[in-house]
Amino acid sequence: MKIFCLSAPLPGVINMMTSYFQALGKAVKSLTVTVLRNAVLFIPGVIILNYFWKLNGVIAAQPVVETLIAAICVIMYIRDIKTGSS
């Protein structure tokens, strides 16, 4: 539970950035975030962390992946703001 509580704000950041890209008509960026979160990083994260830490790794996979995706979202947002494309 401690691990989940530490990462609780991250889904909000991820969803806000996904909505931001959708609202501006940047479907590719929004889709990228969604696919990275649900397939590209989460499934390998569960497999890899399960290998190293068994059940604790499976439980820790979601916060670890959400941290990575939140960082990617912030980077994508900053790059989008810097390019000035709205």
C-alpha positions as CSV (number, residue, x, y, z in Angstrom):
1,M,0.0,0.0,0.0
2,K,2.9,2.4,0.7
3,I,4.1,2.0,-2.9
4,F,0.7,2.8,-4.3
5,C,0.2,5.8,-2.0
6,L,3.5,7.3,-3.1
7,S,2.5,7.1,-6.7
8,A,-1.2,8.2,-6.3
9,P,-0.8,11.7,-7.9
10,L,0.8,10.3,-11.0
11,P,-2.3,8.9,-12.8
12,G,-3.8,12.4,-12.5
13,V,-0.8,13.9,-14.2
14,I,-0.9,11.3,-16.9
15,N,-4.6,11.7,-17.5
16,M,-4.3,15.5,-17.6
17,M,-1.6,15.3,-20.2
18,T,-3.5,12.8,-22.3
19,S,-6.6,15.1,-22.2
20,Y,-4.4,18.1,-23.0
21,F,-3.1,16.5,-26.2
22,Q,-6.5,15.3,-27.1
23,A,-8.0,18.7,-26.6
24,L,-5.4,20.3,-28.9
25,G,-6.1,17.7,-31.6
26,K,-2.7,15.9,-31.1
27,A,-4.1,12.4,-31.3
28,V,-0.7,10.8,-32.0
29,K,0.8,12.1,-28.8
30,S,-2.2,11.1,-26.8
31,L,-2.2,7.7,-28.3
32,T,1.6,7.4,-27.6
33,V,1.0,8.0,-23.9
34,T,-1.8,5.5,-23.8
35,V,0.0,2.7,-25.6
36,L,3.2,3.3,-23.6
37,R,1.3,3.1,-20.4
38,N,-0.9,0.1,-21.1
39,A,1.3,-2.1,-23.4
40,V,4.8,-1.1,-24.0
41,L,6.0,-0.5,-20.5
42,F,3.4,-2.1,-18.2
43,I,3.5,-5.7,-19.5
44,P,7.3,-5.9,-19.6
45,G,7.4,-4.1,-16.3
46,V,5.3,-6.8,-14.7
47,I,7.4,-9.6,-16.2
48,I,10.7,-8.1,-15.3
49,L,9.8,-7.0,-11.8
50,N,8.1,-10.4,-11.1
51,Y,11.4,-12.1,-12.1
52,F,13.4,-10.1,-9.6
53,W,11.0,-9.6,-6.7
54,K,8.2,-12.1,-7.3
55,L,4.8,-10.9,-6.0
56,N,6.2,-7.6,-4.7
57,G,7.6,-6.9,-8.1
58,V,4.1,-7.4,-9.7
59,I,2.7,-5.0,-7.1
60,A,5.4,-2.5,-7.7
61,A,5.1,-2.6,-11.5
62,Q,2.2,-0.1,-11.7
63,P,3.9,2.7,-9.7
64,V,7.2,2.2,-11.5
65,V,5.5,2.4,-14.9
66,E,3.4,5.4,-13.9
67,T,6.5,7.2,-12.7
68,L,8.1,6.6,-16.1
69,I,5.0,7.6,-18.0
70,A,4.5,10.8,-15.9
71,A,8.1,11.8,-16.6
72,I,7.6,11.1,-20.4
73,C,4.3,13.2,-20.3
74,V,6.0,16.1,-18.7
75,I,8.9,16.0,-21.2
76,M,6.4,15.8,-24.1
77,Y,4.4,18.8,-22.6
78,I,7.5,20.9,-22.2
79,R,8.6,20.2,-25.7
80,D,5.1,21.0,-27.0
81,I,5.1,24.3,-25.1
82,K,8.6,25.2,-26.4
83,T,7.7,24.6,-30.0
84,G,4.7,26.9,-29.5
85,S,2.4,24.6,-31.5
86,S,-1.2,24.8,-30.2
